[in-house]
Amino acid sequence: MLGAIAGDMIGARFEVFPTKRTDFTLIPSTATFTDDTILTVAIADAILTNMDYDVALKEYARKYYYLPYGRAFKRWSRTWDSIPYGSCGNGSAMRVSPVGFAFKLTDEVLYQAKKSAEVTHNHPEGIKGAQAVAMAIHMARWGEDKEEIRDEISSRFGYDLDRTIAEIRPGYKYNTTCQGSVPESIIAFLDSDSYEEAIVNAISLGGDADTMACIAGGIAEAFYGGVPEKIKAKVVESLDKDLMNVVNDFYATQLR
């Protein structure tokens, strides 16, 4: 989960001003989190406390109301009911990393990823994006190699993962749908040799940088065995006590 949060923080400054470069400072002193982090922590809290996903998402969105949530999600978070709004946006995939870490059985990972997505993103692509990311994290965490991850995600979800970042980068355009950003975010991880490179790959596509780095970062954390200490320290410094308590509880109880 810290890998996803760090990806959000590193990518946030490129959301408005995208880049195709790879030589940027990885985590400047001004780095801060966005709604991607808040909703990731909300999913983790729901898992820890057996809270319904929609309740947790609304609770966190209302507490951290000042962050740049998507327009449809913001409207949904302020309603009394919890009717999903049919989105295929990548928000479902961005917040799902705790599911991939917490559940041990493949069927349970896929089921919980679907549940976490469909409270808002009940479009088939929105559900598929969340399941693909959770599945990639799950496989990485339990020691599957990159080719096994590539083959399984490609065959199960129909994503074209037989591309490289160098091939994608020149023509890639900003896209906030799952189908237009989740495969590329997974490739950012597959085409890396370290956690840091996965994040740089995702951001350098010039797309929805914080969300794509959040997705790639969650998978990279699982595969590479954690987040580099310097980056982890910046995350810990940036999160308030309530958020950090959830993160610590999640690692203590779910990652044994």
N, C-alpha and C positions, 0 to 999 in steps of 0.2 A: 504493500500500500504506500509506503514512503517513496517507492520508485515512481508511482503515479503522481503523487503530490509534488515531488521534485520536478518531474517533467512539466507539470502545470506551471510551476514557479519560473522555471527556466524559459519556457515558451511564451509566457504571458506578454512580455514586452514586444513580441513579434506578431501578435494577433492583429493589431491595427497596422503595423508596418512590416509586412512579410519580407522575408529575405530568401535568397537562393544561395547565400554564402555559407561556408562551413567554418570560418575562422573567427567567429564571434566569441566574446567572453562568455564562459559557460554560465556562471551564476554571479552576477554583480551584486554589490552591497544593497542595491535598491530592489532586488527581486522580491516579489510578494505573490501570494496565492490569489486564485480567482474562485468563482463558483464551482469550478471543476473539483477543487480540493474539498470544498464544503459538502458537496453531494457525494463524493467518495467516502468521506468520514461518516456521513449520514447512513450510507449502506452498511458500513462497518458496525455502526452503533445498532442498527436494526438486527444484524446478525448476532451481536453480543447479547442483546436484551430480548430477542424474539419479538421485536416490534414489527408491525406491518411496514413494508417498504414505503407505502404512500404516506403513512403517518410520520415516519422518520424524515423523509424528504421535505415534507411541508414544515415540520418543526425546525429543521435547520435553515431552510430558505427564509422562513419568517424571522428567525433570530439574526441571520446574516443577510438582511434584506437589501443592503446597499451594494451588493456585488452584481456583476453584469450577467444575470441569468438571461436565457433566451426569452423572447417575448411571450411565446405560448406557455412555456414553463412558469413564468412569473404569474401569468393570469391563473393558471391551474393551482399554483401554490396558495393563492388567496381565496380559493373557493371552499365552500363547506363540504361539497361532495368530492369524489375522487374519480370523476369520469375521464378516462384517457382521451388524448386528442389526436391519435392517429399519426404521430410523428415518425419519420424515418431518420431523424437527425441523429448525429453522433453523440448526443448527450447520454443515451443509454449505454453506449460502449465506454464512454469516458469514466463513468462512475462505478463500473462493475468490478474493478480489480479485487476488492475484498472477497467477492464470491469465488474467484479463481483460487485464492489462497486458503479459504476457510473450509471448503468441502472436499472430501477425499474421493468420493465416487463420481465417475464421469456423468452418470445419469443425474445425480444430485446437483452437480455443477450446472449442467444444462437447464435443469428445472428451475433452480434458484436464479440463474441469469435471466431466464424468461420472466419469472415473477418480478424481478427488480426492474426490468425494462417496461413491461406491459402496463404498469400503473400510469405511465405517461405515453411511452413510445410503443403503442400496440400495433403499429404497422409491421408487416412481416420483416422488412429490412431492418427496422429498429430493433426487433427481437433478435434477428440473426446476427447483427453487429455485436450486441452484448454477449450472446452465446459464443461467438467466435473468439472474442477477446478473453472471456473467462476460461474457455477451453485451452487457449494458447498458454495462459498463465498456469493453469492446472498441469498441463503437460510439462511445461518448463520446470515447474516446482518439483515434480516427481521424476526428473532426470531424463526426459525424452530429449533426443538431439534435434537440431534444427531441421534436418530433412524429414524426420518423423513428424514434427510439428507442421512443417510446410505441407506435407502430403495429407495429413489428417484434416487440417483446416480447409485446404483446397477441395478435397473430395467431399467433405461433409457439408460445406457451406457454398461451394461453387465460386470461391474467390480465385482470381488469377494472381498467384503469388510467385510465378516464374518470371519476374521482372527484377531489375536492380534499381537502386535509388538513382544511379547515374542515368539510367534510361528514362526513368519517370520524371526527374527534376525539370528538364527544359520545358516540357509542355504542360506541366501540372498547374492547375488553377485552383484557387480557393474554393473549397467545397465542404459544406457542413453536414452532408448526408452520410449515413453509415456506409452505403454502397460506394460513395465517392471518396471516403477517407479512411475507413477501417482497414481495407486491404493494404493500402499504402503505409499505414501506421505499423501494421504487422511486418511488412517488408522492411521498414526502417530498423526493426529489431533483427530480422533474419539476416540483413545485410551489414551487421555490425560485428565488431570484435570486443566490445566493452559496453558497459552501461552508458558511459558518456557518448560513445559513438552512436548508439541507438537514438539518443536524444537529439544529437546534432543532425543525424539523418532525417528525423521527422520534421524538425524545424526548417531545414534547408530546402524542403519541397516548396516553401512559399505558400503554404495553405493555412488551415486553422491551427496555428502553431501550438497553442497551449493544450488544446484537446488532443491533437495528434501526438505530442510529446508525452502527455499524460498516459495515453494508451500504450505507446511504445515503452515508456518508462516502467509501467507495471509488469509487462512481460519481461523486460530486461532485468529487473530486480529479481524475479523468480529464477531466471536462467543463470545469471551471473552471481547469484548468491548474496545479493544485498545492494546497497547504495554506497558509493565511496564516502568515506568519513567526512570530508570537507563539505560535500553536498548535503549529507545528512545533518550536519551541524547547522547549516543555514536553514534547513526545514524546521528543525527543533526550535531554533531561535525565533522563527517567524510565526509559529502557531501559538494561539493563546492556550491557557491552561485547560479549558474544557476540551478543545480539539486534541490537545496532546494527551490528555487522560484517555480518550477513546483510542488513540493510536497505540499507546502503551498497553492498554488492556487487550487490544486486539492481538498484538504480538505475543503477549504473555499467555493468552488462553487459546488462540486459534492456530498458532504456528508451532505447536509443540511436535 
